[in-house]
Amino acid sequence: MTDIAEAKERAKDVDYLIRTVFGTEEGKRLMVYLEDRFLMKPVCPTGSKEGHGYWREGQNDLIRQFRAAIKRVEMGAYE
């Protein structure tokens, strides 16, 4: 198996793992919490320290990546 094929297989495995975790009732509740806690807050409120916006955007990006992984699995991207 090539490095590219191995990387694709790992990405698929992680997507399925994320979907499995967030597919449970507890996981769905956790996702709602994460979205409310991070995505629904301003990235860089007035008075924030330099670099705060980058930190916050990184938090938001992780949640977006989780959502994208769930969507890929649910839409059948690996079938």
PDB file of N, CA, C and O in Angstrom:
ATOM      1  N   MET A   1       0.855  -1.181   0.000  1.00  0.00           N
ATOM      2  CA  MET A   1       0.000   0.000   0.000  1.00  0.00           C
ATOM      3  C   MET A   1       0.903   1.247   0.000  1.00  0.00           C
ATOM      4  O   MET A   1       1.872   1.316   0.755  1.00  0.00           O
ATOM      5  N   THR A   2       0.581   2.206  -0.835  1.00  0.00           N
ATOM      6  CA  THR A   2       1.385   3.427  -0.931  1.00  0.00           C
ATOM      7  C   THR A   2       1.109   4.337   0.257  1.00  0.00           C
ATOM      8  O   THR A   2       0.135   4.149   0.986  1.00  0.00           O
ATOM      9  N   ASP A   3       1.979   5.327   0.442  1.00  0.00           N
ATOM     10  CA  ASP A   3       1.781   6.302   1.515  1.00  0.00           C
ATOM     11  C   ASP A   3       0.456   7.041   1.354  1.00  0.00           C
ATOM     12  O   ASP A   3      -0.237   7.313   2.335  1.00  0.00           O
ATOM     13  N   ILE A   4       0.114   7.361   0.120  1.00  0.00           N
ATOM     14  CA  ILE A   4      -1.141   8.076  -0.141  1.00  0.00           C
ATOM     15  C   ILE A   4      -2.330   7.185   0.202  1.00  0.00           C
ATOM     16  O   ILE A   4      -3.285   7.642   0.830  1.00  0.00           O
ATOM     17  N   ALA A   5      -2.281   5.934  -0.201  1.00  0.00           N
ATOM     18  CA  ALA A   5      -3.369   5.005   0.103  1.00  0.00           C
ATOM     19  C   ALA A   5      -3.498   4.798   1.610  1.00  0.00           C
ATOM     20  O   ALA A   5      -4.608   4.721   2.137  1.00  0.00           O
ATOM     21  N   GLU A   6      -2.368   4.710   2.297  1.00  0.00           N
ATOM     22  CA  GLU A   6      -2.400   4.556   3.755  1.00  0.00           C
ATOM     23  C   GLU A   6      -2.997   5.790   4.418  1.00  0.00           C
ATOM     24  O   GLU A   6      -3.783   5.667   5.357  1.00  0.00           O
ATOM     25  N   ALA A   7      -2.636   6.971   3.944  1.00  0.00           N
ATOM     26  CA  ALA A   7      -3.184   8.211   4.502  1.00  0.00           C
ATOM     27  C   ALA A   7      -4.690   8.292   4.277  1.00  0.00           C
ATOM     28  O   ALA A   7      -5.429   8.725   5.162  1.00  0.00           O
ATOM     29  N   LYS A   8      -5.148   7.876   3.091  1.00  0.00           N
ATOM     30  CA  LYS A   8      -6.589   7.875   2.803  1.00  0.00           C
ATOM     31  C   LYS A   8      -7.316   6.888   3.708  1.00  0.00           C
ATOM     32  O   LYS A   8      -8.408   7.180   4.195  1.00  0.00           O
ATOM     33  N   GLU A   9      -6.723   5.737   3.934  1.00  0.00           N
ATOM     34  CA  GLU A   9      -7.338   4.730   4.807  1.00  0.00           C
ATOM     35  C   GLU A   9      -7.406   5.229   6.247  1.00  0.00           C
ATOM     36  O   GLU A   9      -8.408   5.018   6.929  1.00  0.00           O
ATOM     37  N   ARG A  10      -6.351   5.885   6.711  1.00  0.00           N
ATOM     38  CA  ARG A  10      -6.362   6.459   8.070  1.00  0.00           C
ATOM     39  C   ARG A  10      -7.432   7.531   8.195  1.00  0.00           C
ATOM     40  O   ARG A  10      -8.150   7.584   9.194  1.00  0.00           O
ATOM     41  N   ALA A  11      -7.540   8.392   7.177  1.00  0.00           N
ATOM     42  CA  ALA A  11      -8.551   9.452   7.192  1.00  0.00           C
ATOM     43  C   ALA A  11      -9.952   8.845   7.250  1.00  0.00           C
ATOM     44  O   ALA A  11     -10.812   9.328   7.987  1.00  0.00           O
ATOM     45  N   LYS A  12     -10.176   7.791   6.476  1.00  0.00           N
ATOM     46  CA  LYS A  12     -11.475   7.096   6.486  1.00  0.00           C
ATOM     47  C   LYS A  12     -11.749   6.521   7.867  1.00  0.00           C
ATOM     48  O   LYS A  12     -12.853   6.662   8.393  1.00  0.00           O
ATOM     49  N   ASP A  13     -10.748   5.873   8.458  1.00  0.00           N
ATOM     50  CA  ASP A  13     -10.909   5.283   9.789  1.00  0.00           C
ATOM     51  C   ASP A  13     -11.256   6.348  10.832  1.00  0.00           C
ATOM     52  O   ASP A  13     -12.122   6.139  11.681  1.00  0.00           O
ATOM     53  N   VAL A  14     -10.578   7.478  10.759  1.00  0.00           N
ATOM     54  CA  VAL A  14     -10.849   8.565  11.713  1.00  0.00           C
ATOM     55  C   VAL A  14     -12.250   9.126  11.496  1.00  0.00           C
ATOM     56  O   VAL A  14     -12.959   9.405  12.463  1.00  0.00           O
ATOM     57  N   ASP A  15     -12.655   9.295  10.244  1.00  0.00           N
ATOM     58  CA  ASP A  15     -14.015   9.776   9.967  1.00  0.00           C
ATOM     59  C   ASP A  15     -15.055   8.844  10.577  1.00  0.00           C
ATOM     60  O   ASP A  15     -16.012   9.303  11.200  1.00  0.00           O
ATOM     61  N   TYR A  16     -14.871   7.531  10.400  1.00  0.00           N
ATOM     62  CA  TYR A  16     -15.821   6.575  10.967  1.00  0.00           C
ATOM     63  C   TYR A  16     -15.788   6.603  12.497  1.00  0.00           C
ATOM     64  O   TYR A  16     -16.826   6.468  13.145  1.00  0.00           O
ATOM     65  N   LEU A  17     -14.618   6.775  13.062  1.00  0.00           N
ATOM     66  CA  LEU A  17     -14.499   6.872  14.517  1.00  0.00           C
ATOM     67  C   LEU A  17     -15.248   8.101  15.041  1.00  0.00           C
ATOM     68  O   LEU A  17     -15.993   8.011  16.017  1.00  0.00           O
ATOM     69  N   ILE A  18     -15.046   9.242  14.391  1.00  0.00           N
ATOM     70  CA  ILE A  18     -15.739  10.468  14.792  1.00  0.00           C
ATOM     71  C   ILE A  18     -17.239  10.283  14.667  1.00  0.00           C
ATOM     72  O   ILE A  18     -17.986  10.682  15.560  1.00  0.00           O
ATOM     73  N   ARG A  19     -17.696   9.682  13.565  1.00  0.00           N
ATOM     74  CA  ARG A  19     -19.133   9.456  13.372  1.00  0.00           C
ATOM     75  C   ARG A  19     -19.686   8.509  14.423  1.00  0.00           C
ATOM     76  O   ARG A  19     -20.805   8.694  14.900  1.00  0.00           O
ATOM     77  N   THR A  20     -18.911   7.500  14.784  1.00  0.00           N
ATOM     78  CA  THR A  20     -19.351   6.560  15.814  1.00  0.00           C
ATOM     79  C   THR A  20     -19.508   7.266  17.156  1.00  0.00           C
ATOM     80  O   THR A  20     -20.523   7.097  17.833  1.00  0.00           O
ATOM     81  N   VAL A  21     -18.520   8.045  17.536  1.00  0.00           N
ATOM     82  CA  VAL A  21     -18.553   8.746  18.825  1.00  0.00           C
ATOM     83  C   VAL A  21     -19.692   9.766  18.870  1.00  0.00           C
ATOM     84  O   VAL A  21     -20.464   9.794  19.829  1.00  0.00           O
ATOM     85  N   PHE A  22     -19.798  10.597  17.839  1.00  0.00           N
ATOM     86  CA  PHE A  22     -20.810  11.643  17.837  1.00  0.00           C
ATOM     87  C   PHE A  22     -22.173  11.151  17.349  1.00  0.00           C
ATOM     88  O   PHE A  22     -23.131  11.923  17.312  1.00  0.00           O
ATOM     89  N   GLY A  23     -22.267   9.884  16.979  1.00  0.00           N
ATOM     90  CA  GLY A  23     -23.536   9.315  16.556  1.00  0.00           C
ATOM     91  C   GLY A  23     -24.379   8.801  17.716  1.00  0.00           C
ATOM     92  O   GLY A  23     -25.566   8.520  17.548  1.00  0.00           O
ATOM     93  N   THR A  24     -23.770   8.678  18.894  1.00  0.00           N
ATOM     94  CA  THR A  24     -24.521   8.238  20.077  1.00  0.00           C
ATOM     95  C   THR A  24     -25.318   9.419  20.633  1.00  0.00           C
ATOM     96  O   THR A  24     -25.062  10.572  20.284  1.00  0.00           O
ATOM     97  N   GLU A  25     -26.274   9.125  21.489  1.00  0.00           N
ATOM     98  CA  GLU A  25     -27.044  10.207  22.122  1.00  0.00           C
ATOM     99  C   GLU A  25     -26.120  11.132  22.918  1.00  0.00           C
ATOM    100  O   GLU A  25     -26.264  12.353  22.874  1.00  0.00           O
ATOM    101  N   GLU A  26     -25.177  10.541  23.640  1.00  0.00           N
ATOM    102  CA  GLU A  26     -24.233  11.346  24.415  1.00  0.00           C
ATOM    103  C   GLU A  26     -23.354  12.182  23.491  1.00  0.00           C
ATOM    104  O   GLU A  26     -23.073  13.348  23.772  1.00  0.00           O
ATOM    105  N   GLY A  27     -22.923  11.576  22.384  1.00  0.00           N
ATOM    106  CA  GLY A  27     -22.090  12.291  21.420  1.00  0.00           C
ATOM    107  C   GLY A  27     -22.823  13.446  20.778  1.00  0.00           C
ATOM    108  O   GLY A  27     -22.245  14.511  20.557  1.00  0.00           O
ATOM    109  N   LYS A  28     -24.099  13.241  20.476  1.00  0.00           N
ATOM    110  CA  LYS A  28     -24.909  14.320  19.903  1.00  0.00           C
ATOM    111  C   LYS A  28     -25.059  15.457  20.899  1.00  0.00           C
ATOM    112  O   LYS A  28     -24.979  16.630  20.533  1.00  0.00           O
ATOM    113  N   ARG A  29     -25.277  15.102  22.165  1.00  0.00           N
ATOM    114  CA  ARG A  29     -25.367  16.136  23.205  1.00  0.00           C
ATOM    115  C   ARG A  29     -24.043  16.885  23.329  1.00  0.00           C
ATOM    116  O   ARG A  29     -24.030  18.105  23.495  1.00  0.00           O
ATOM    117  N   LEU A  30     -22.932  16.159  23.246  1.00  0.00           N
ATOM    118  CA  LEU A  30     -21.618  16.787  23.320  1.00  0.00           C
ATOM    119  C   LEU A  30     -21.401  17.736  22.143  1.00  0.00           C
ATOM    120  O   LEU A  30     -20.874  18.833  22.325  1.00  0.00           O
ATOM    121  N   MET A  31     -21.801  17.328  20.945  1.00  0.00           N
ATOM    122  CA  MET A  31     -21.641  18.188  19.778  1.00  0.00           C
ATOM    123  C   MET A  31     -22.445  19.475  19.938  1.00  0.00           C
ATOM    124  O   MET A  31     -21.953  20.555  19.610  1.00  0.00           O
ATOM    125  N   VAL A  32     -23.658  19.375  20.432  1.00  0.00           N
ATOM    126  CA  VAL A  32     -24.471  20.569  20.673  1.00  0.00           C
ATOM    127  C   VAL A  32     -23.755  21.487  21.668  1.00  0.00           C
ATOM    128  O   VAL A  32     -23.707  22.703  21.478  1.00  0.00           O
ATOM    129  N   TYR A  33     -23.206  20.900  22.717  1.00  0.00           N
ATOM    130  CA  TYR A  33     -22.461  21.703  23.696  1.00  0.00           C
ATOM    131  C   TYR A  33     -21.263  22.397  23.041  1.00  0.00           C
ATOM    132  O   TYR A  33     -21.056  23.595  23.233  1.00  0.00           O
ATOM    133  N   LEU A  34     -20.483  21.649  22.275  1.00  0.00           N
ATOM    134  CA  LEU A  34     -19.290  22.220  21.633  1.00  0.00           C
ATOM    135  C   LEU A  34     -19.671  23.341  20.671  1.00  0.00           C
ATOM    136  O   LEU A  34     -19.010  24.378  20.628  1.00  0.00           O
ATOM    137  N   GLU A  35     -20.732  23.132  19.904  1.00  0.00           N
ATOM    138  CA  GLU A  35     -21.180  24.178  18.980  1.00  0.00           C
ATOM    139  C   GLU A  35     -21.615  25.426  19.737  1.00  0.00           C
ATOM    140  O   GLU A  35     -21.261  26.544  19.362  1.00  0.00           O
ATOM    141  N   ASP A  36     -22.384  25.230  20.805  1.00  0.00           N
ATOM    142  CA  ASP A  36     -22.827  26.381  21.606  1.00  0.00           C
ATOM    143  C   ASP A  36     -21.653  27.062  22.290  1.00  0.00           C
ATOM    144  O   ASP A  36     -21.578  28.291  22.326  1.00  0.00           O
ATOM    145  N   ARG A  37     -20.750  26.281  22.825  1.00  0.00           N
ATOM    146  CA  ARG A  37     -19.619  26.814  23.596  1.00  0.00           C
ATOM    147  C   ARG A  37     -18.606  27.545  22.726  1.00  0.00           C
ATOM    148  O   ARG A  37     -18.036  28.552  23.147  1.00  0.00           O
ATOM    149  N   PHE A  38     -18.379  27.040  21.511  1.00  0.00           N
ATOM    150  CA  PHE A  38     -17.318  27.603  20.684  1.00  0.00           C
ATOM    151  C   PHE A  38     -17.827  28.295  19.424  1.00  0.00           C
ATOM    152  O   PHE A  38     -17.505  29.460  19.192  1.00  0.00           O
ATOM    153  N   LEU A  39     -18.618  27.598  18.607  1.00  0.00           N
ATOM    154  CA  LEU A  39     -19.025  28.180  17.324  1.00  0.00           C
ATOM    155  C   LEU A  39     -19.941  29.384  17.479  1.00  0.00           C
ATOM    156  O   LEU A  39     -19.921  30.281  16.637  1.00  0.00           O
ATOM    157  N   MET A  40     -20.726  29.422  18.516  1.00  0.00           N
ATOM    158  CA  MET A  40     -21.714  30.490  18.670  1.00  0.00           C
ATOM    159  C   MET A  40     -21.167  31.715  19.402  1.00  0.00           C
ATOM    160  O   MET A  40     -21.915  32.651  19.683  1.00  0.00           O
ATOM    161  N   LYS A  41     -19.882  31.717  19.709  1.00  0.00           N
ATOM    162  CA  LYS A  41     -19.259  32.852  20.385  1.00  0.00           C
ATOM    163  C   LYS A  41     -18.429  33.642  19.378  1.00  0.00           C
ATOM    164  O   LYS A  41     -17.951  33.084  18.390  1.00  0.00           O
ATOM    165  N   PRO A  42     -18.258  34.937  19.627  1.00  0.00           N
ATOM    166  CA  PRO A  42     -17.400  35.721  18.737  1.00  0.00           C
ATOM    167  C   PRO A  42     -15.966  35.182  18.757  1.00  0.00           C
ATOM    168  O   PRO A  42     -15.462  34.744  19.791  1.00  0.00           O
ATOM    169  N   VAL A  43     -15.341  35.228  17.612  1.00  0.00           N
ATOM    170  CA  VAL A  43     -13.958  34.749  17.512  1.00  0.00           C
ATOM    171  C   VAL A  43     -13.000  35.735  18.171  1.00  0.00           C
ATOM    172  O   VAL A  43     -12.056  35.336  18.852  1.00  0.00           O
ATOM    173  N   CYS A  44     -13.245  36.996  17.969  1.00  0.00           N
ATOM    174  CA  CYS A  44     -12.312  38.000  18.472  1.00  0.00           C
ATOM    175  C   CYS A  44     -13.087  39.187  19.062  1.00  0.00           C
ATOM    176  O   CYS A  44     -13.221  40.224  18.412  1.00  0.00           O
ATOM    177  N   PRO A  45     -13.598  39.035  20.294  1.00  0.00           N
ATOM    178  CA  PRO A  45     -14.365  40.130  20.889  1.00  0.00           C
ATOM    179  C   PRO A  45     -13.494  41.358  21.141  1.00  0.00           C
ATOM    180  O   PRO A  45     -12.273  41.256  21.259  1.00  0.00           O
ATOM    181  N   THR A  46     -14.125  42.490  21.221  1.00  0.00           N
ATOM    182  CA  THR A  46     -13.408  43.736  21.507  1.00  0.00           C
ATOM    183  C   THR A  46     -12.593  43.577  22.780  1.00  0.00           C
ATOM    184  O   THR A  46     -13.081  43.058  23.784  1.00  0.00           O
ATOM    185  N   GLY A  47     -11.365  44.023  22.728  1.00  0.00           N
ATOM    186  CA  GLY A  47     -10.495  43.957  23.891  1.00  0.00           C
ATOM    187  C   GLY A  47      -9.699  42.674  24.020  1.00  0.00           C
ATOM    188  O   GLY A  47      -8.967  42.497  24.994  1.00  0.00           O
ATOM    189  N   SER A  48      -9.827  41.776  23.058  1.00  0.00           N
ATOM    190  CA  SER A  48      -9.082  40.514  23.111  1.00  0.00           C
ATOM    191  C   SER A  48      -7.596  40.772  22.944  1.00  0.00           C
ATOM    192  O   SER A  48      -7.185  41.724  22.280  1.00  0.00           O
ATOM    193  N   LYS A  49      -6.802  39.914  23.552  1.00  0.00           N
ATOM    194  CA  LYS A  49      -5.357  39.997  23.401  1.00  0.00           C
ATOM    195  C   LYS A  49      -4.963  39.579  21.988  1.00  0.00           C
ATOM    196  O   LYS A  49      -5.675  38.832  21.317  1.00  0.00           O
ATOM    197  N   GLU A  50      -3.816  40.079  21.560  1.00  0.00           N
ATOM    198  CA  GLU A  50      -3.310  39.738  20.231  1.00  0.00           C
ATOM    199  C   GLU A  50      -3.179  38.216  20.102  1.00  0.00           C
ATOM    200  O   GLU A  50      -2.647  37.554  20.993  1.00  0.00           O
ATOM    201  N   GLY A  51      -3.650  37.692  19.026  1.00  0.00           N
ATOM    202  CA  GLY A  51      -3.572  36.260  18.765  1.00  0.00           C
ATOM    203  C   GLY A  51      -4.774  35.473  19.258  1.00  0.00           C
ATOM    204  O   GLY A  51      -4.922  34.297  18.928  1.00  0.00           O
ATOM    205  N   HIS A  52      -5.631  36.106  20.043  1.00  0.00           N
ATOM    206  CA  HIS A  52      -6.805  35.401  20.582  1.00  0.00           C
ATOM    207  C   HIS A  52      -7.700  34.878  19.454  1.00  0.00           C
ATOM    208  O   HIS A  52      -8.214  33.762  19.529  1.00  0.00           O
ATOM    209  N   GLY A  53      -7.880  35.682  18.422  1.00  0.00           N
ATOM    210  CA  GLY A  53      -8.729  35.273  17.303  1.00  0.00           C
ATOM    211  C   GLY A  53      -8.214  34.027  16.603  1.00  0.00           C
ATOM    212  O   GLY A  53      -8.996  33.183  16.166  1.00  0.00           O
ATOM    213  N   TYR A  54      -6.891  33.913  16.498  1.00  0.00           N
ATOM    214  CA  TYR A  54      -6.314  32.718  15.873  1.00  0.00           C
ATOM    215  C   TYR A  54      -6.599  31.485  16.727  1.00  0.00           C
ATOM    216  O   TYR A  54      -6.926  30.421  16.203  1.00  0.00           O
ATOM    217  N   TRP A  55      -6.475  31.635  18.021  1.00  0.00           N
ATOM    218  CA  TRP A  55      -6.749  30.539  18.952  1.00  0.00           C
ATOM    219  C   TRP A  55      -8.210  30.092  18.826  1.00  0.00           C
ATOM    220  O   TRP A  55      -8.504  28.902  18.711  1.00  0.00           O
ATOM    221  N   ARG A  56      -9.108  31.071  18.850  1.00  0.00           N
ATOM    222  CA  ARG A  56     -10.529  30.760  18.769  1.00  0.00           C
ATOM    223  C   ARG A  56     -10.895  30.128  17.425  1.00  0.00           C
ATOM    224  O   ARG A  56     -11.703  29.202  17.365  1.00  0.00           O
ATOM    225  N   GLU A  57     -10.304  30.630  16.370  1.00  0.00           N
ATOM    226  CA  GLU A  57     -10.600  30.066  15.053  1.00  0.00           C
ATOM    227  C   GLU A  57     -10.128  28.615  14.976  1.00  0.00           C
ATOM    228  O   GLU A  57     -10.763  27.791  14.316  1.00  0.00           O
ATOM    229  N   GLY A  58      -9.034  28.303  15.637  1.00  0.00           N
ATOM    230  CA  GLY A  58      -8.568  26.917  15.699  1.00  0.00           C
ATOM    231  C   GLY A  58      -9.562  26.015  16.420  1.00  0.00           C
ATOM    232  O   GLY A  58      -9.800  24.884  15.998  1.00  0.00           O
ATOM    233  N   GLN A  59     -10.141  26.520  17.508  1.00  0.00           N
ATOM    234  CA  GLN A  59     -11.166  25.762  18.211  1.00  0.00           C
ATOM    235  C   GLN A  59     -12.358  25.500  17.291  1.00  0.00           C
ATOM    236  O   GLN A  59     -12.861  24.380  17.206  1.00  0.00           O
ATOM    237  N   ASN A  60     -12.790  26.540  16.617  1.00  0.00           N
ATOM    238  CA  ASN A  60     -13.937  26.406  15.712  1.00  0.00           C
ATOM    239  C   ASN A  60     -13.638  25.434  14.575  1.00  0.00           C
ATOM    240  O   ASN A  60     -14.499  24.650  14.174  1.00  0.00           O
ATOM    241  N   ASP A  61     -12.414  25.494  14.061  1.00  0.00           N
ATOM    242  CA  ASP A  61     -12.052  24.629  12.940  1.00  0.00           C
ATOM    243  C   ASP A  61     -12.123  23.153  13.331  1.00  0.00           C
ATOM    244  O   ASP A  61     -12.519  22.319  12.517  1.00  0.00           O
ATOM    245  N   LEU A  62     -11.751  22.829  14.549  1.00  0.00           N
ATOM    246  CA  LEU A  62     -11.820  21.442  14.991  1.00  0.00           C
ATOM    247  C   LEU A  62     -13.264  20.940  14.962  1.00  0.00           C
ATOM    248  O   LEU A  62     -13.525  19.820  14.522  1.00  0.00           O
ATOM    249  N   ILE A  63     -14.189  21.759  15.424  1.00  0.00           N
ATOM    250  CA  ILE A  63     -15.597  21.372  15.397  1.00  0.00           C
ATOM    251  C   ILE A  63     -16.080  21.239  13.955  1.00  0.00           C
ATOM    252  O   ILE A  63     -16.830  20.316  13.634  1.00  0.00           O
ATOM    253  N   ARG A  64     -15.655  22.153  13.087  1.00  0.00           N
ATOM    254  CA  ARG A  64     -16.028  22.051  11.669  1.00  0.00           C
ATOM    255  C   ARG A  64     -15.483  20.760  11.049  1.00  0.00           C
ATOM    256  O   ARG A  64     -16.156  20.127  10.235  1.00  0.00           O
ATOM    257  N   GLN A  65     -14.275  20.378  11.432  1.00  0.00           N
ATOM    258  CA  GLN A  65     -13.701  19.135  10.918  1.00  0.00           C
ATOM    259  C   GLN A  65     -14.499  17.928  11.391  1.00  0.00           C
ATOM    260  O   GLN A  65     -14.722  16.992  10.624  1.00  0.00           O
ATOM    261  N   PHE A  66     -14.930  17.943  12.649  1.00  0.00           N
ATOM    262  CA  PHE A  66     -15.779  16.866  13.154  1.00  0.00           C
ATOM    263  C   PHE A  66     -17.067  16.782  12.342  1.00  0.00           C
ATOM    264  O   PHE A  66     -17.480  15.699  11.928  1.00  0.00           O
ATOM    265  N   ARG A  67     -17.698  17.932  12.118  1.00  0.00           N
ATOM    266  CA  ARG A  67     -18.954  17.951  11.359  1.00  0.00           C
ATOM    267  C   ARG A  67     -18.748  17.430   9.938  1.00  0.00           C
ATOM    268  O   ARG A  67     -19.576  16.681   9.421  1.00  0.00           O
ATOM    269  N   ALA A  68     -17.638  17.831   9.309  1.00  0.00           N
ATOM    270  CA  ALA A  68     -17.349  17.386   7.942  1.00  0.00           C
ATOM    271  C   ALA A  68     -17.123  15.875   7.896  1.00  0.00           C
ATOM    272  O   ALA A  68     -17.569  15.211   6.960  1.00  0.00           O
ATOM    273  N   ALA A  69     -16.436  15.331   8.896  1.00  0.00           N
ATOM    274  CA  ALA A  69     -16.202  13.881   8.944  1.00  0.00           C
ATOM    275  C   ALA A  69     -17.520  13.138   9.067  1.00  0.00           C
ATOM    276  O   ALA A  69     -17.740  12.141   8.379  1.00  0.00           O
ATOM    277  N   ILE A  70     -18.394  13.616   9.936  1.00  0.00           N
ATOM    278  CA  ILE A  70     -19.705  12.992  10.114  1.00  0.00           C
ATOM    279  C   ILE A  70     -20.482  13.028   8.803  1.00  0.00           C
ATOM    280  O   ILE A  70     -21.101  12.041   8.408  1.00  0.00           O
ATOM    281  N   LYS A  71     -20.442  14.163   8.144  1.00  0.00           N
ATOM    282  CA  LYS A  71     -21.175  14.310   6.877  1.00  0.00           C
ATOM    283  C   LYS A  71     -20.622  13.376   5.803  1.00  0.00           C
ATOM    284  O   LYS A  71     -21.390  12.762   5.063  1.00  0.00           O
ATOM    285  N   ARG A  72     -19.292  13.264   5.713  1.00  0.00           N
ATOM    286  CA  ARG A  72     -18.699  12.365   4.705  1.00  0.00           C
ATOM    287  C   ARG A  72     -19.188  10.935   4.893  1.00  0.00           C
ATOM    288  O   ARG A  72     -19.544  10.261   3.926  1.00  0.00           O
ATOM    289  N   VAL A  73     -19.202  10.477   6.141  1.00  0.00           N
ATOM    290  CA  VAL A  73     -19.649   9.107   6.403  1.00  0.00           C
ATOM    291  C   VAL A  73     -21.136   8.973   6.096  1.00  0.00           C
ATOM    292  O   VAL A  73     -21.551   8.016   5.442  1.00  0.00           O
ATOM    293  N   GLU A  74     -21.939   9.923   6.562  1.00  0.00           N
ATOM    294  CA  GLU A  74     -23.391   9.828   6.362  1.00  0.00           C
ATOM    295  C   GLU A  74     -23.790   9.953   4.900  1.00  0.00           C
ATOM    296  O   GLU A  74     -24.805   9.390   4.491  1.00  0.00           O
ATOM    297  N   MET A  75     -23.009  10.682   4.100  1.00  0.00           N
ATOM    298  CA  MET A  75     -23.309  10.855   2.689  1.00  0.00           C
ATOM    299  C   MET A  75     -22.740   9.721   1.833  1.00  0.00           C
ATOM    300  O   MET A  75     -22.922   9.708   0.615  1.00  0.00           O
ATOM    301  N   GLY A  76     -22.052   8.771   2.473  1.00  0.00           N
ATOM    302  CA  GLY A  76     -21.542   7.604   1.749  1.00  0.00           C
ATOM    303  C   GLY A  76     -20.280   7.863   0.948  1.00  0.00           C
ATOM    304  O   GLY A  76     -20.067   7.235  -0.089  1.00  0.00           O
ATOM    305  N   ALA A  77     -19.447   8.769   1.407  1.00  0.00           N
ATOM    306  CA  ALA A  77     -18.232   9.107   0.658  1.00  0.00           C
ATOM    307  C   ALA A  77     -17.262   7.941   0.522  1.00  0.00           C
ATOM    308  O   ALA A  77     -16.401   7.952  -0.358  1.00  0.00           O
ATOM    309  N   TYR A  78     -17.390   6.949   1.371  1.00  0.00           N
ATOM    310  CA  TYR A  78     -16.431   5.839   1.342  1.00  0.00           C
ATOM    311  C   TYR A  78     -17.033   4.552   0.772  1.00  0.00           C
ATOM    312  O   TYR A  78     -16.410   3.493   0.849  1.00  0.00           O
ATOM    313  N   GLU A  79     -18.207   4.633   0.215  1.00  0.00           N
ATOM    314  CA  GLU A  79     -18.859   3.422  -0.312  1.00  0.00           C
ATOM    315  C   GLU A  79     -18.664   3.312  -1.795  1.00  0.00           C
ATOM    316  O   GLU A  79     -19.141   2.359  -2.411  1.00  0.00           O
TER     317      GLU A  79
END
